[in-house]
């Protein structure tokens, strides 16, 4: 299996005259937690939608799990997990019913679904909740369940688009524990966030401004490069710099 999970060269997306993603080139390794940072409108979600095969690029090249973004977008969708910033499970279904539903969408047979369901609920310590409505779960547990459900079909890469929006700090930390466990199994985690403290948890981060990547490195290397104590302060510094150009 290739060590490169995501590779782009000059990837660009335009909507009319507006350039949402501008000449982005990245290499993301298998098992890496790769963070995509940027203010709202920076191009993060558009980038993820292209990498998930949901949006065709205007120009440039890209591969996800070795598959071409232009020619093999349908195969890419089968190989990845995706969790949007809007909670994706059905609140009026039980935990068990949600897992059954998504397992069916992913083409798993009933035996595999039942096995994975029991494993997922045990991992999240939600077995006692299996027949309760998903809407009654605390937000942090909901997000953990949504992530686990997005990975029922054993994808080699999972895309998380601002997965902890609206979640309290302690639940966010618990969610990141799940992300670390995921990456430790060799699954690549591609995450967008606007929480700067979460960026510190990533193996590498890229910072976007108006569709362009203006920094890409390990969090400690970026702090060292700019002689600043936190990624928050690095981000503010780079945004100020970008606004003057």
Secondary structure, 3 states (H helix, E strand, C coil): CCCEEEEEEEEEEEECCEEEEEEEEEEEECCCEEEEEECCCCCHHHHHHHHCCCCCCCEEEEEECCEECCCCHHHHHHHEEEECCCCCCCCCCEHHHHHHHHHHHCCCCHHHHHHHHHHHHHHCCCHHHCCCEHHHCCHHHHHHHHHHHHCCCCCCEEEEECCCCCCCHHHHHHHHHHHHHHHHCCCEEEEEECCHHHHCCCCEEEEEECCEEEEEECHHHHHHHHCCCCHHHHHHHHHHHHHCC
